[in-house]
Amino acid sequence: MWLLVALGTSIGVPLICYLCYILCRKCKAEVDRRMKQRKLIREIGGNALPSSVCDKSRKHGKDGNTSHEMHIFSFESIVAATDNFSTVNKLGQGGFGLVYKGKLHDGQEIAIKRLSKSSGQGLVEFKNEAQLIAKLQHNNLVRLLGFCIDREERILIYEYLPNKSLDFYLFDSSKRNLLDWIKRYSIIEGIAQGLVYLHKYSRLRVIHRDLKASNILLDNEMNPKISDFGMARIFGLKVSEENTNRVVGTYGYMSPEYAMNGTMSIKTDVFSFGVLLLEIVSGKKNNSRYDYDTQLNLIGHAWQLWNEGRAMELMDPTLNESCKANEVLRCIHVGLLCVQYQAIDRPSMFDVVAMLSNENIQAAKPKQPAFFTNSRAEEIEPPQNDQENCSRNEVTISLMQAR
């Protein structure tokens, strides 16, 4: 009997101690995880409302005065809203994860950006986007409703915009005619106003760094909203430019000084806007070829037509009946000013808005732009992943003298 007791004790005590040790480690790991989660939540949105009060806040906003408070959503509510991240609700895929459409239990439609767990840079972009856009409020910027952090899950929740992105219409021959000139001109002005806010009037001075057609979302009235701030940078009010060793952005939209030297400023966004402006006028992508002898892209093609006095030939033919020739020519003029080779020659977005809205302003004569062309002639289309880093070997920069 005593032998059995001794044997049981010799086995049981170490086993109990071991189990207690394992339990303590798990408890400590859980405490550490929750502390890290709370720290991340504080870093992203210290004044964010917990999910328990989200519904009340949204109800107060249904009278048209939508609350600008940022909310912390539970993972369970996101799973329910997306039907467990069903592929039916998938809207698209970016460089750092998937985007889904969701519907909350109160009927509100939302867009959900789920960070990919395999994304090495994703957490940095997640924090950057959440912290940044939560501080920005403008009619032409997409609105962040809140976020969700649960174990390894990192999710951003945005307002849902039903008309998808600008590229969905602009570069599709069967849908392009849905954008008449009045709509396109309104979209151009809206994007410009959003950039002026980022560069001049927001609490933070923000450089977007990835302005392109697919990052312009359209609401139910086709008003444009700039989206995807994962690559954005905050500038001090007294800082005119910065340098980076990590050049990120999209082929065809990057300014030459940024693509080649990593130098960024508000003029980086101005260049991207100029490319986008020429795309909206023409309905064509910048990274296509328009002259197989010189391999000119859209910028080069526009510059050539401008100097030959044939600028109106750049315009999308579907606009013939709805366009105002003076507005089209002014947009092409402003677009060429924005893509000038030297950053110092490009106008500010404040000046761009002034030139677009006032016909009496005498715009300067554009100087030669930098032309991005494929270093390999057979590659006409850009990489499939539109948010991947662009290396210096992927683009070449050439200059064209005016004829």
N, C-alpha and C positions, 0 to 999 in steps of 0.2 A: 504493500500500500504506500509506504513512504517512498519507495522507489518510483512508483508511478507519479506521485506528487512532485518529487524532485525532477523527474524527467519532463513532466508537463511544464514545470516552472522554468526549467533550463531552455525549453523551446519557446514557451509562450511569452516570457518577458522580453527576450530579444526581438521576437516577432512584433509584439505590441510597440516596442520602442521604434522598430523600423517603420511600422505603419504610421506612428505618430510623426516620425521624421518626414516621411513622404507627404503626409497631410499638411505639415507645417510648410514644406517647400511649395506645395500647390497653393496654399493660402497666401504665402508671401508673393508668389508669382502673380496671383490674381490681384493682390493689393497693388503691386508694382504696375501691372497692366492698367488698372483703373486710374492710378495716379498719372501715368503717362497719357491716358485718354483725357483725363480732366485738364492736364496741362495743355494738350493740343487743342482742346475745346476753348480754353481761355485764350490761347494764342490766336485762334481763328476769329472767335467772336465772344468776347467776354460779356457782352450785353445780350447775347442771344437768348431767346425764350425757350424753355424746355418744351418737349412735345406735349406735355399735359395741358399747356395753355395755347397751343397752336390753333386748335379748332376755334376757341373763343376769339382769338385775334383775327382769324380769317373771317369769322362771321361779322365782326365789326367792320371789316373792309369791304363787305359785299354791297355797300351803298354807293360804290364807285370810288370811295376814298380808300384805296388799298393801303394796308399797313406796310410800312417800310421796315418793320422790325424783322430781324433774321431769326429763324426758328431752328431748333435742334429736333430733327425727326428721329423716331425710333426705327431700327432696322426692320422690325415687324411691319410697320406701316408702309415702308417702301416695298417690301416683298408683296404685301397685299395689293398695293397700287399698281404694280407691274405684272401681277399674276405670276409671281416667282420668276421675274425677269424673263418672261416668255419672249421667244424670237418674234412673235407676232407684234410685240410692242417695241421692237428694236428700231430706232430712228437712224442710227449711223454709228460709225466707229472713228475715233480720233487717235492721235498718237499715244494717249495715256489711258484709254479705256473706251467703253461702250456707252452709248446714249440711248435711253429708253423713254417712251411715252408712258405716263402713269395717270391714274385717276384716284384721288383720295376719297375716303368714304363720304365726304360731304359734296362730292361731285366735281371738285376743282381739278382741272387737268394740269399736269406738271411735266416738265422734262427732267430726266434723271441722268446725271453723268456719273457712272460707276468707274472708279479708278481700277485699272488692271493691277492685279496682285503681282504680276511679273514685271511691271514697269519699274526699272531702277530709278528713274528720275521722277517718278510720278508723285511721291509724297511732297517733294519740293514744289512742284507745279500746283498740287492740290492746295497746299497752304497759301501759296502765292495768289491763286485765283480767288480763294475764299476770303482772305484778308483784304484783298484789293477791291474786288467788285462790291463787297459789302459796304464800302465807304463811298461808292459812286452812285449817284442818282441822276439820271437824265433820260428823257423820252427816247433817245436814240441809242441807249445802251440796254442790253438784255438785263433783266432784274433777277438777282439771286434771292430766292425765298428762304433758303436755309441749307443745312448740311446734316449728314449722318456719319457718326464715327462709332463703329461697333466691332471690337476685336480687330481683325485685319481689314475690315470694310471701310472704305473712304468714299463717300458719296456726296455730290453737290446737287441741290434741287433748284431748278430755275422755273420761271414762268414758261408756259408752253405757248409757242407761236405756231399757229396752224398752217401757215403758208410756206413752210420750209425755208430754204436758203436761196439767196439770189442766183447762185449758179444753177440751181434746179430749172430755172426759167431761161436764164440768159444764154446758156450754151446748148440748149435743146431746140433744134429747128422747129419742132412741133409745138413748143410752148412759148417761144420767144415773142410771138405776136401778141401774147397776153400782156406784155409790157409795152404799152404805147409810149410816146414821147413824154406826155404829161407825168405818167407814173415814173419813168426813168429819171426825169429831171427832179422830181420830188425825192426819189431815192438818193440821188447824188447830193442834193442839198441836205438831206437828213444825215447821211454819213459824214458830211463835212461839219455839220453842227455838232455831232457827237465827238469828233476829233478835236474841235475847238474847245469843247468842255474838258476833255482829257488833258489837253496841252496847256490850257490857260485858266479855266474857271473852276475846276474841281478843287477839293481840299488838298488833293495830291496832284503832282505833275506826273502824268503817266504816259509812257511810250508803249504802244500796243505791241509792236514788233511782228505781228502776223496778220495784218489786214489783207483780206482777200475775199473773193466773191462768196466762197463757202462759209465764211465767218460773218456774213451779213444775213441775219434772219429777218423774216418778214411777218408782221402781225396780220390780223384779219382784214385790215384796211391797206395792206401792202406798205406800211410804214417800216423803214429799215431800223434794225437794232444791231449794233456791233456786239459780237459775242466772242467767247474763248479768250480769256485773259491769262491763261496759264503761262505764257511767255512774256507777259508785260513786265515793264520795269518802272520803278518809281524814281523820279529825278528830283533833286533839290531845286528850289526855285532859282538859286544862283548858279546852278550847274548847267552848262550849255551842251556838253557832250561827255560820253564815257566810252571806255574801251572794254571789250570782253574777249576772252579766248574761246568762248563757247558761242559760236554763231548758230542761231536757230531761226527758223523761218521757212518760207515756202519758195521754191524755185520760181523765178519769174517776177516776184514782187519785191525782192530785196534790193536796196540801194547799193551802188557799187562800193562805196566806202565801208558799208557794213559787211557786205559779202566778202570783200577781200582783206579788210583790215580790222574788222570787228568794231569799228567806230559807229556809235549810235547816238542819235539826237532826235529832236522832234522832226527834223528833216528826213529821218528814216521813214517815219509814217507818211510824210508828205509824198515821198517817192512812191510808196505803195498805193496811196490814194490816187496819184496820177495814173498809174497802171490800171487801177480799177476803173477810173473815169473813162479811159480810152476803151476799156472792155465793155462798159455799159453803153457807150455811144455806138460801138461797132458790132456788139453781140458776138465778139470773137475773143479767144484766149490769147494772152500775150505769148505763151510758149509754143504757139503754132508757127509754121513758116509761111511767109507771104511772098518771098522771092527766092526761088530755088538756086539762082545764081549767086546771090550774096547771103542767103540764109537769114534774111531779116525777120525779126519777130514783129509783133504788133507795134511796138514803140518805133522801131526802124521804119516800118511801113508808113506809120502816121507822119513821121518826120519827113519822109520822102514826098508824100502827097502834099504836105504843108508847103514845102519849098517849091513845089511845082505848081502851086496855086490850085490844087485839086483836092483840098481837104474834105469837101463834102462827100467825096467818094469813099471815105472811111465809114460813113454812117451805115448802119444796118438798113438794108433795103425795105424791111417791113415797116420802117418809120416814115416812109415817103409821104403818106397821107396825113400823119398826125404831127409831124415835126415842125418846129419853127427854126428856120435856117440860121437866124442870128444867134439863137441859143445853142444850137449844135456847134456852130463855129466857135463860139465863146468857150464851150466846154472842151473842145479839142485844143484850143489855144491854152486854156488853163491846165489841161492835162499835160501838154508839152512843157509848160513852165515847171510843173511839179516833178518831171522826170529828167530835168537837166543834170548833166554829169556832176557838176560841182554843187555840193550841198548848200553853200552860201548863196548860190543863185536862185535856189528854189524859194517860193513864197512861203510864208507861214500859213497855217490853216485859217487863221483870222483873216488874212489878206485874200485867201481863196474864197471864203464865204462872201467877202465884200465884192470881189470881181464877178462872182456868179449872180449876185443879187442886184448889182448896179451896172447897167449898160453904159453909164456915163464915165465909169472908171477906165482910164486908158491903160490897158495891160502892156507890160514890157514885151519886147520881141524875144521869143524863146531862143536860148542858145542850144548847141548840140547836146543831145542826150547820150547816155551810155546805153549801148544795146547789149542785152544778154542774149547769147545764142548758144545752142547746144555745142559742146566740144566734139560730139560725135554726130555726124550729119544724119545718121539713120534714126536717131532718137528724137522724135518730134514731140511726143507727149511727156509730161513730167512724171516723176516717180509716183507709184500708187499711193504710198503713205505720204499724205500731204503735210504731215507735221514733222517729218524726219529732219535731222540736221542736214544742212547742205554743205558739203565740203568744197574746198576751193578748186578741186579738180572737175567739178560738175559744170562749172560755168566759165565762159570767157567773156571778157568785156572788150568791145571795140568801139571806135568812134567813127562817125561818118561826117565828112565835110559837106556843108550845104552846097548845092549846085548853083 
